[in-house]
Amino acid sequence: MKQYMTTFKERLSYWTFFVGQNIYYNLTAVFISTYLVFQGIDPVKSGIVLLIVKIWDAINDPIFGYIFDKVKFKRNQKCLPWLRISVTLIPVVTILLFSIPTGMGELGKLIWFGVAYVLWDMVYTLTDVPAYSMLNTMTDNLQERNKLLCVNRVFSGAGVVLYNLVVVLTNAGMSISLAVAVMAILSAISMVPLILNCKERNYSAESEEESFSVRQMFRYLGKNKYLLTYYGGYIATDALKTSAAVTLFLSFYMFQSELFGVVINLLGMVPGVIAAVIMPALLKRFDKFKVLFWCHIANIILGLAIYFMGYGDRTMFMVMTCIRAIPMCIVGVLAFMFTPDCAEYGQYKSGISAKGITFAIQTFSVKITGAISSSLAMILLGLFGWISVEAENFAELAEKGVQQSDAALNGLWIVYALVPVIGMIISTFFYLCYKLNDRDVQIMAKCNSGEITREEAEKLLSRKY
């Protein structure tokens, strides 16, 4: 195999970036629903505002992807200038989002939340599209990219675990706003090494498409069917992944402690680390999409088992959650490995190098599904009769002694355990149409970089694309 182009210092800096980024993402995609309920806002109304904000997101990400592909900075850099901007701004807008004044009425709080979320969403795009696009500008070695992404999922998982510190801090009596501010600063610190140490050696501004137009953008997307197919399945799965948004309420009301939600997250950490460590060796023997598909099927089966088993037996619930974490973590490790493949395929089919748009689809998918899942969870809870209470943290909620009805608690279990399985079943139909494989992607990458001709590539490919 070709020697790695990146140094260990670069790779470590790249990985630590995603610790902070995933803390930010989970604060807004997961914890925001808890925060809004604690503001005393009707769950249905806050869910609707979340969806309205994401209408802008539907426009924002492709627009930035287009700008990202068009803008050329000095010093032959494509991604790093954007990342410098984002690392500076994201702690500011995150703190703003979680600082809704307590004296405001419900309408004022909803407006504050909507405006702040739009700002946060725009800044987060600046962290996501350039960071993942750097895979292609740091190295052209497919195995090296796979390794970067595999280990990246360990650090991303660490970000998910560290995000739970916000629950611990609020449980200790700290206000949500102050706890989020602490987490935002720590997250920014973990993201700084990337912009100091990483290099974009596999990029030349002169070699990029000079006359890139909106028409070409749609032509590129039209020819990149596997990008649309894969993320169609991803959106179906993650848009209905409502469990994360209600885990803390499940822990508080059904297991008598919000800290049990931290335990649930930790149960998935060890399998996640193991999956990420063994994945590079596994992918040398098996095509990564086949691994993802069969783990996806296992997730459906185990998810249905957990739903019908119920939550009465805490020990059995923990055991089943830990078992399910194995295929779930493997899917999580593999999830974003297909975007660079789709970028190579799109360039091979259309002749257009549009990595920004390709990764913008990834960013859009992550954010739109996070918003839909959170808003859907809150809307469903509201429809089941969930009672919202204004409180600073779970300790204050416990003091107020608010009881939820049996219908609301039954709805909570449906939202946590059954709705996500429905999403995975829908996504299976998309995944059955995905035919791109690792061997052919490497051939396409060599053709795109000029190492072999298109005629040579056509002869080497396993099928007609």
C-alpha positions as CSV (number, residue, x, y, z in Angstrom):
1,M,0.0,0.0,0.0
2,K,1.1,3.5,-0.7
3,Q,2.8,5.3,2.2
4,Y,0.6,7.6,4.2
5,M,0.7,11.2,3.0
6,T,-0.2,12.6,6.5
7,T,1.8,12.7,9.6
8,F,0.6,11.2,13.0
9,K,0.4,14.8,14.4
10,E,-1.9,15.8,11.5
11,R,-4.1,12.7,12.0
12,L,-4.4,13.3,15.7
13,S,-5.3,16.9,15.2
14,Y,-7.9,16.0,12.6
15,W,-9.4,13.4,15.0
16,T,-9.5,15.8,18.0
17,F,-11.4,18.3,15.9
18,F,-14.4,15.9,15.9
19,V,-14.4,15.6,19.6
20,G,-15.5,19.2,19.9
21,Q,-17.7,19.2,16.8
22,N,-19.7,16.2,18.2
23,I,-20.1,17.9,21.5
24,Y,-21.6,20.9,19.7
25,Y,-23.8,18.7,17.5
26,N,-25.2,16.7,20.4
27,L,-25.9,19.9,22.4
28,T,-28.1,21.2,19.7
29,A,-29.5,17.9,18.1
30,V,-30.1,16.1,21.4
31,F,-30.0,18.4,24.5
32,I,-31.9,21.3,22.8
33,S,-35.2,19.4,23.2
34,T,-34.6,19.0,26.9
35,Y,-33.6,22.7,27.2
36,L,-36.8,23.8,25.4
37,V,-39.1,21.7,27.6
38,F,-37.4,23.3,30.6
39,Q,-38.3,26.7,29.2
40,G,-41.9,25.8,29.7
41,I,-42.5,25.9,25.9
42,D,-45.2,23.7,24.5
43,P,-43.4,20.7,22.8
44,V,-45.6,20.9,19.7
45,K,-44.8,24.6,19.2
46,S,-41.0,24.2,19.7
47,G,-41.1,21.2,17.4
48,I,-42.7,23.3,14.7
49,V,-40.1,26.1,15.1
50,L,-37.4,23.5,14.7
51,L,-38.8,22.4,11.4
52,I,-39.3,26.0,10.2
53,V,-35.6,26.8,11.0
54,K,-34.6,23.7,8.9
55,I,-36.4,25.2,5.8
56,W,-33.5,27.7,5.8
57,D,-31.1,24.8,6.3
58,A,-32.4,23.2,3.2
59,I,-31.3,26.3,1.3
60,N,-28.2,27.1,3.4
61,D,-26.1,23.9,2.9
62,P,-26.3,23.6,-0.9
63,I,-25.6,27.3,-1.2
64,F,-22.5,27.0,1.0
65,G,-21.4,23.9,-0.9
66,Y,-21.6,25.9,-4.1
67,I,-19.7,28.9,-2.6
68,F,-17.2,26.4,-1.1
69,D,-16.4,25.0,-4.6
70,K,-16.2,28.5,-6.2
71,V,-14.1,30.4,-3.7
72,K,-10.3,30.1,-4.0
73,F,-8.1,31.4,-1.2
74,K,-4.5,32.3,-1.3
75,R,-1.7,29.9,-0.2
76,N,-3.4,27.1,-2.1
77,Q,-5.8,26.3,0.7
78,K,-9.4,25.1,0.2
79,C,-10.7,24.1,3.7
80,L,-8.5,25.6,6.4
81,P,-9.7,29.3,5.9
82,W,-13.3,28.3,6.5
83,L,-12.3,26.2,9.6
84,R,-10.5,29.2,11.1
85,I,-13.7,31.2,10.9
86,S,-15.9,28.5,12.2
87,V,-13.8,27.6,15.3
88,T,-13.9,31.2,16.3
89,L,-17.6,31.7,15.9
90,I,-19.2,28.4,17.0
91,P,-18.7,28.8,20.8
92,V,-20.3,32.2,20.6
93,V,-23.5,31.2,18.8
94,T,-23.8,28.0,20.9
95,I,-23.8,30.0,24.1
96,L,-26.3,32.5,22.6
97,L,-28.6,29.6,21.6
98,F,-28.8,28.3,25.2
99,S,-29.2,31.8,26.9
100,I,-32.9,32.4,26.4
101,P,-33.9,35.1,29.0
102,T,-36.1,33.5,31.7
103,G,-38.4,36.6,31.9
104,M,-39.6,36.3,28.3
105,G,-43.0,35.0,27.3
106,E,-43.4,31.9,25.2
107,L,-43.5,33.8,21.9
108,G,-40.4,35.8,22.7
109,K,-38.5,32.6,23.7
110,L,-39.6,30.9,20.4
111,I,-38.3,33.9,18.4
112,W,-35.0,34.0,20.3
113,F,-34.6,30.3,19.8
114,G,-35.4,30.5,16.1
115,V,-33.0,33.3,15.3
116,A,-30.2,31.9,17.4
117,Y,-30.6,28.4,15.8
118,V,-30.4,29.9,12.3
119,L,-27.1,31.6,13.2
120,W,-25.8,28.4,14.9
121,D,-26.8,26.3,11.9
122,M,-24.9,28.6,9.4
123,V,-21.7,28.5,11.5
124,Y,-21.9,24.7,12.0
125,T,-22.0,24.3,8.3
126,L,-18.6,26.0,8.2
127,T,-17.2,23.4,10.5
128,D,-18.7,20.4,8.8
129,V,-18.3,20.7,5.0
130,P,-14.7,21.9,5.1
131,A,-13.6,19.4,7.8
132,Y,-14.9,16.3,5.8
133,S,-13.7,17.8,2.5
134,M,-10.2,17.9,3.9
135,L,-10.1,14.1,3.6
136,N,-9.7,14.6,-0.1
137,T,-7.3,17.5,0.2
138,M,-5.1,15.9,2.8
139,T,-4.5,12.6,0.9
140,D,-5.6,10.8,-2.3
141,N,-4.9,7.4,-0.7
142,L,-8.3,5.5,-0.3
143,Q,-7.0,3.3,2.6
144,E,-5.6,6.3,4.4
145,R,-9.0,8.1,4.1
146,N,-10.7,5.0,5.4
147,K,-8.4,4.9,8.4
148,L,-8.9,8.5,9.1
149,L,-12.6,8.0,9.1
150,C,-12.5,4.8,11.2
151,V,-10.5,6.3,14.0
152,N,-12.4,9.5,13.6
153,R,-15.5,7.7,14.8
154,V,-13.7,6.8,18.1
155,F,-13.0,10.5,18.7
156,S,-16.6,11.4,17.6
157,G,-17.8,8.8,20.1
158,A,-15.6,10.5,22.7
159,G,-17.4,13.7,21.9
160,V,-20.8,12.0,22.4
161,V,-19.6,10.7,25.8
162,L,-18.1,14.1,26.9
163,Y,-21.3,15.8,25.8
164,N,-22.9,13.9,28.8
165,L,-20.9,16.2,31.1
166,V,-23.6,18.8,30.5
167,V,-26.0,16.4,32.3
168,V,-23.6,15.8,35.1
169,L,-23.0,19.5,35.6
170,T,-26.7,20.3,35.7
171,N,-27.3,17.4,38.0
172,A,-24.7,19.0,40.3
173,G,-26.8,22.2,40.4
174,M,-25.3,24.3,37.6
175,S,-27.7,26.1,35.3
176,I,-28.1,24.7,31.8
177,S,-26.8,28.0,30.3
178,L,-23.6,28.0,32.3
179,A,-23.0,24.2,31.8
180,V,-23.4,24.7,28.0
181,A,-20.9,27.7,28.1
182,V,-18.3,25.5,29.8
183,M,-18.8,22.7,27.3
184,A,-18.6,25.2,24.3
185,I,-15.3,26.5,25.5
186,L,-13.8,23.0,26.0
187,S,-15.1,22.0,22.6
188,A,-13.4,25.0,20.8
189,I,-10.1,24.1,22.5
190,S,-10.2,20.6,21.1
191,M,-10.9,21.9,17.5
192,V,-7.9,24.3,17.4
193,P,-5.1,21.8,16.6
194,L,-6.6,21.0,13.2
195,I,-6.2,24.6,11.9
196,L,-2.7,24.7,13.4
197,N,-1.2,21.4,12.2
198,C,-3.1,19.9,9.2
199,K,-2.0,20.5,5.6
200,E,-3.8,20.5,2.3
201,R,-1.3,18.8,0.0
202,N,-3.6,17.1,-2.4
203,Y,-5.2,20.3,-3.7
204,S,-4.4,22.8,-6.5
205,A,-6.7,25.7,-7.1
206,E,-5.6,25.9,-10.7
207,S,-6.8,22.4,-11.4
208,E,-10.4,23.1,-10.3
209,E,-13.3,23.7,-12.6
210,E,-13.1,27.3,-13.7
211,S,-16.6,27.8,-15.1
212,F,-18.6,26.0,-12.3
213,S,-22.2,27.1,-12.6
214,V,-25.5,26.4,-10.9
215,R,-26.6,24.4,-13.9
216,Q,-23.5,22.3,-13.6
217,M,-24.2,21.8,-9.9
218,F,-27.6,20.2,-10.7
219,R,-26.0,18.2,-13.6
220,Y,-23.5,16.9,-11.1
221,L,-26.2,15.9,-8.6
222,G,-28.3,14.3,-11.3
223,K,-25.4,12.1,-12.4
224,N,-24.4,11.2,-8.8
225,K,-27.2,8.7,-8.2
226,Y,-25.3,6.8,-5.5
227,L,-24.9,10.0,-3.4
228,L,-28.7,10.6,-3.5
229,T,-29.4,6.9,-2.9
230,Y,-27.1,6.5,0.1
231,Y,-28.3,9.7,1.8
232,G,-31.9,8.9,1.0
233,G,-31.4,5.9,3.2
234,Y,-29.4,7.8,5.8
235,I,-32.2,10.5,6.1
236,A,-34.9,7.8,6.4
237,T,-33.0,6.2,9.3
238,D,-31.8,9.3,11.2
239,A,-34.9,11.5,10.7
240,L,-36.9,8.9,12.7
241,K,-34.1,8.3,15.2
242,T,-36.2,10.0,18.0
243,S,-34.6,8.0,20.8
244,A,-31.7,10.5,21.5
245,A,-34.1,13.4,22.0
246,V,-36.0,11.7,24.8
247,T,-33.3,9.6,26.5
248,L,-33.0,11.9,29.5
249,F,-36.8,11.9,30.0
250,L,-36.9,8.1,29.6
251,S,-34.2,7.9,32.3
252,F,-35.9,10.4,34.6
253,Y,-39.4,9.0,34.5
254,M,-38.9,5.3,33.8
255,F,-35.6,4.6,35.5
256,Q,-35.9,7.3,38.2
257,S,-32.6,9.1,37.4
258,E,-31.6,11.3,34.5
259,L,-28.0,10.0,35.0
260,F,-29.2,6.7,33.8
261,G,-29.2,8.3,30.3
262,V,-25.4,8.7,30.7
263,V,-25.2,5.0,31.5
264,I,-27.1,4.2,28.3
265,N,-24.7,6.3,26.3
266,L,-21.6,4.7,28.0
267,L,-22.9,1.2,27.2
268,G,-22.4,2.0,23.6
269,M,-18.9,3.4,24.0
270,V,-16.9,0.2,24.4
271,P,-18.4,-1.5,21.4
272,G,-17.8,1.7,19.5
273,V,-14.1,1.8,20.3
274,I,-13.7,-1.9,19.4
275,A,-15.6,-1.4,16.1
276,A,-13.4,1.6,15.1
277,V,-10.2,-0.3,16.0
278,I,-11.0,-3.4,14.1
279,M,-12.6,-1.7,11.1
280,P,-9.5,-1.0,9.0
281,A,-8.5,-4.7,9.2
282,L,-12.1,-5.7,8.5
283,L,-12.4,-3.4,5.5
284,K,-9.3,-5.1,3.9
285,R,-11.3,-8.3,3.7
286,F,-14.9,-7.1,3.2
287,D,-16.5,-4.4,1.1
288,K,-17.7,-1.7,3.6
289,F,-21.2,-1.4,2.2
290,K,-21.9,-5.1,2.7
291,V,-20.8,-4.7,6.4
292,L,-23.0,-1.7,6.8
293,F,-26.0,-3.3,5.2
294,W,-26.0,-6.5,7.4
295,C,-25.4,-4.6,10.6
296,H,-28.3,-2.4,9.6
297,I,-30.5,-5.5,9.4
298,A,-29.3,-6.6,12.8
299,N,-30.2,-3.2,14.2
300,I,-33.8,-3.6,13.0
301,I,-34.2,-7.1,14.6
302,L,-32.6,-6.0,17.9
303,G,-34.6,-2.8,18.0
304,L,-37.9,-4.7,17.6
305,A,-36.8,-7.1,20.4
306,I,-36.2,-4.2,22.7
307,Y,-39.5,-2.5,22.0
308,F,-41.6,-5.7,22.6
309,M,-39.5,-6.6,25.7
310,G,-40.4,-3.3,27.3
311,Y,-38.7,-1.3,30.1
312,G,-39.9,-3.2,33.1
313,D,-36.6,-5.2,33.6
314,R,-33.8,-2.7,33.9
315,T,-31.0,-5.4,33.8
316,M,-32.4,-7.0,30.6
317,F,-32.8,-3.5,29.1
318,M,-29.2,-2.7,29.7
319,V,-28.0,-6.1,28.3
320,M,-30.1,-5.7,25.1
321,T,-28.9,-2.1,24.7
322,C,-25.3,-3.3,25.0
323,I,-25.8,-6.1,22.5
324,R,-27.5,-3.8,20.0
325,A,-24.6,-1.2,20.4
326,I,-22.3,-3.6,18.5
327,P,-24.0,-3.4,15.1
328,M,-25.1,0.1,15.8
329,C,-21.6,1.3,16.4
330,I,-20.3,-0.4,13.3
331,V,-22.9,1.4,11.2
332,G,-21.9,4.6,13.0
333,V,-18.2,4.1,12.2
334,L,-19.0,3.5,8.5
335,A,-21.7,6.1,8.1
336,F,-19.6,8.9,6.5
337,M,-17.1,6.7,4.7
338,F,-19.4,6.7,1.6
339,T,-19.3,10.5,1.0
340,P,-15.7,10.6,-0.4
341,D,-16.6,7.5,-2.5
342,C,-19.6,9.4,-3.9
343,A,-17.4,12.4,-4.6
344,E,-15.1,10.3,-6.7
345,Y,-18.0,8.6,-8.5
346,G,-19.7,12.0,-9.2
347,Q,-16.5,13.4,-10.7
348,Y,-16.0,10.2,-12.7
349,K,-19.5,10.3,-14.2
350,S,-19.9,14.1,-14.7
351,G,-16.4,15.3,-15.2
352,I,-17.1,18.0,-12.5
353,S,-15.1,18.2,-9.3
354,A,-17.7,19.3,-6.8
355,K,-16.5,18.0,-3.4
356,G,-18.1,20.9,-1.6
357,I,-21.5,20.1,-2.9
358,T,-21.0,16.4,-2.2
359,F,-20.1,17.0,1.5
360,A,-22.8,19.7,1.7
361,I,-25.3,16.9,1.1
362,Q,-23.7,15.0,4.0
363,T,-23.9,18.1,6.2
364,F,-27.5,18.8,5.2
365,S,-28.5,15.2,5.8
366,V,-27.0,15.3,9.3
367,K,-28.6,18.6,10.3
368,I,-32.0,18.0,8.7
369,T,-32.3,14.6,10.3
370,G,-31.2,16.0,13.7
371,A,-33.9,18.6,13.4
372,I,-36.6,16.3,12.2
373,S,-35.9,13.7,14.8
374,S,-35.8,16.2,17.7
375,S,-38.9,18.1,16.4
376,L,-40.8,14.9,15.7
377,A,-40.0,13.5,19.1
378,M,-41.3,16.7,20.8
379,I,-44.4,16.8,18.6
380,L,-45.2,13.2,19.3
381,L,-44.7,13.7,23.0
382,G,-47.1,16.7,22.8
383,L,-49.7,14.6,21.0
384,F,-49.5,12.0,23.8
385,G,-50.2,14.6,26.3
386,W,-46.8,15.5,27.7
387,I,-46.7,18.2,30.4
388,S,-44.0,20.9,30.0
389,V,-42.5,22.6,33.1
390,E,-40.3,25.6,33.5
391,A,-37.2,24.5,35.4
392,E,-33.4,25.1,35.5
393,N,-32.5,21.4,35.7
394,F,-33.8,17.9,36.6
395,A,-33.3,18.6,40.4
396,E,-35.8,21.5,40.2
397,L,-38.1,19.3,38.0
398,A,-38.1,16.6,40.7
399,E,-38.9,19.2,43.4
400,K,-41.9,20.3,41.5
401,G,-43.2,16.7,41.4
402,V,-44.9,16.9,38.0
403,Q,-46.4,13.5,37.1
404,Q,-46.9,12.4,33.5
405,S,-50.0,10.3,32.5
406,D,-49.8,6.6,31.5
407,A,-50.6,7.7,27.9
408,A,-47.7,10.1,27.9
409,L,-45.3,7.5,29.3
410,N,-46.5,4.9,26.8
411,G,-45.9,7.5,24.1
412,L,-42.4,8.1,25.5
413,W,-41.6,4.4,25.0
414,I,-42.9,4.4,21.5
415,V,-40.9,7.5,20.6
416,Y,-37.8,6.0,22.2
417,A,-37.9,2.4,20.9
418,L,-40.4,1.9,18.0
419,V,-40.2,5.0,15.8
420,P,-36.4,4.6,15.1
421,V,-37.0,1.0,13.9
422,I,-39.7,2.2,11.4
423,G,-37.1,4.6,10.0
424,M,-34.5,1.8,9.5
425,I,-37.0,-0.4,7.8
426,I,-37.8,2.4,5.3
427,S,-34.1,3.1,4.6
428,T,-33.5,-0.6,3.7
429,F,-35.3,0.0,0.4
430,F,-32.8,2.8,-0.5
431,Y,-29.8,0.7,0.5
432,L,-30.9,-2.2,-1.8
433,C,-30.3,0.2,-4.7
434,Y,-26.7,1.2,-3.7
435,K,-24.2,-0.7,-6.0
436,L,-20.9,1.2,-5.6
437,N,-18.0,-0.9,-4.2
438,D,-14.5,-0.1,-2.8
439,R,-12.5,-1.6,-5.6
440,D,-14.2,0.4,-8.3
441,V,-14.0,3.6,-6.2
442,Q,-10.2,3.3,-6.1
443,I,-10.1,2.9,-9.9
444,M,-12.3,6.0,-10.3
445,A,-10.0,7.9,-8.0
446,K,-7.0,7.0,-10.1
447,C,-8.8,8.1,-13.2
448,N,-9.9,11.4,-11.6
449,S,-6.3,12.2,-10.6
450,G,-5.0,11.3,-14.0
451,E,-3.0,8.2,-13.0
452,I,-4.9,6.2,-15.6
453,T,-7.0,7.0,-18.6
454,R,-10.8,6.7,-18.7
455,E,-10.4,3.9,-21.2
456,E,-8.1,2.0,-18.8
457,A,-10.6,2.6,-16.0
458,E,-13.5,1.3,-18.0
459,K,-11.7,-2.0,-18.6
460,L,-10.8,-2.4,-14.9
461,L,-14.2,-1.6,-13.4
462,S,-16.3,-4.6,-12.2
463,R,-19.4,-3.3,-13.9
464,K,-20.8,-0.5,-16.2
465,Y,-21.5,2.7,-14.2
